[in-house]
Amino acid sequence: MTKTTVFLQAINDVKDFVNVVMRYDFDIDLVSGRYAVDAKSIMGIFSLDLSKPIQLNAHTDDADAFLKDIEKFIVK
């Protein structure tokens, strides 16, 4: 599993993020506090507290291309 932290500040960020995530066939979860949602679900993402960075868990060991695609959302 690959873990990183992302920050989705605006509605367009969420839409762009989901469009990227949908291209990958492995499971990707977003975890905020005790809640975990499917990162491919726009409604699920909007149920999270988007005012803070969110932990992303990608269920793959080969996430290099994926991390490059979501680079603009990753908190450094």
Sequence and secondary structure as in RCSB ss.txt:
>XXXX:A:sequence
MTKTTVFLQAINDVKDFVNVVMRYDFDIDLVSGRYAVDAKSIMGIFSLDLSKPIQLNAHTDDADAFLKDIEKFIV
K
>XXXX:A:secstr
 EEEEE   SHHHHHHHHHHHTT  S EEEEETTEEEETT HHHHHTS TTS EEEEES S  HHHHHHTGGGB 
 
